[in-house]
């Protein structure tokens, strides 16, 4: 894609970005040093679109800073005070519960570290919120706090996290990372944990199935090189665990810290560069957050076209930044966030703590399955009035049901359920014999799975039903299914796990430790029925005007015919992100049939017959 660069030094970096090649520290410095801000923004926006399409996420959240009393004295922090200070405060669990309302989807808890709170008080906060507000996901305690609990209460980091998870902790916030530089740590926060412990805590969380966020505090005494090293360390950790959800650059608020004069905020240019560069450097991070509280609403809104795909949320009452002089409001109304995102030309997507969409606030939204096998539909998709929302099949079905998505490649089960409202387009995602991306990783052979527990992906219903059909109808075996959340998971407790999409493809190539046997569900089906398997069908809302349906039919058909002869080219970038070579991408995509023909319709009928027979029996879920 040609961009009109004013700074020729950016051209080799743009080549790398388009190829999906990693940027180096030197590339990062060239980006920081450029005056060609617009080209930098366009490059970051290119990556943002690859990752999130037109979506920008926000969450109805409430920040809880349970106390400002802290045993540490970090120089950059204007929030913390010592016990006995007239400004000191401590919230009881009841105080905290009283600030929450039923519509809140995320409670973000972080605070000072007082010397005299017992361990049970921290666990009780999480448990009480989880019990009283089951729809609110708890994102609590930074790595600094977790390490403090570990040392003070003589529990291992793993045990601290295990107990919090058991109490209802869903994810961890990204705070406390500051800048991963010993030089800066000694200058500004020498009592606080450094990079080693911060990563140890986050990696332990990932291992236990707790995804986490990450931050970087910039705009104080750090160098540009230190910022980039910070990003590279995060990128390496993400390669290892895949457990980071988002990166949040936190613009330093000087306040009365004495580190910088009160009005020496970071410049908007520095903020936008940092957002864009983090999007480009952190190629393995799904999201980049423009935290409006520290950036201001105005900079955050521009950032939505500079690589950021997340606005955090309504926030409620915030003090860490405001005590240090932040001029943004303490909370934003939902309508205001929606307006900012719409004004940036994006789809406002209300999300939960895992970035699963709950509601979208835009017309003409088309769902896009975010896996390699769907690339041919979208590579040449001419958008016109349509907006693209990447979303896993199961969620796509739910949003369609709520009337928030007008078309997409729906999971077959969702299509069956919503058939009355939908009209088929002549496209599908069907296998010929094998699929390679709907896989059962198992400790046991099929027959030995009787009575065992299988962890199942919550990303689609079709593969789960196919598994059930194979177990019960082909092998005459009954197992119990337990829903796992997508992303990091502790798989070891299951006898087998069902994975789909890119994760299955990746694990199929590299294996899943502890699971010796790997079964391809489409191959199992094919060997049994000698039929293709239809995982998804394209459909549009019946209620749409005829011309819109025709338009979509043409756009998808065009994209497919352009893509079909060039699978290696069109899939290369996506394939690289999941570790597949050009050849592997080509071979994988050639294994699909994207046109809905009579054989596919017959396979759909056969599958429907089998699931109807089973559904009249039992659905073996344990949630
Ligand atoms: O770790 C402290 C920072 C962080 C100042 O995970 C300051 O979704 C600017 O981590 N100026 C806590 N920043 C906040 C945090 C956070 C915020 C929003 C979302 C998420 C998330 C996490 O605030 C601390 C520290 O780096 N901080 N003082 C200051 N003067």
Boltz pocket constraint, residues with backbone or C-beta under 6 A from the ligand:
constraints:
  - pocket:
      binder: B
      contacts: [[A, 76], [A, 77], [A, 78], [A, 110], [A, 142], [A, 172], [A, 173], [A, 174], [A, 175], [A, 176], [A, 177], [A, 178], [A, 213], [A, 214], [A, 215], [A, 216], [A, 217], [A, 248], [A, 250], [A, 251], [A, 252], [A, 253], [A, 254], [A, 255], [A, 257], [A, 291], [A, 294], [A, 312], [A, 320], [A, 321], [A, 324]]
      max_distance: 6.0
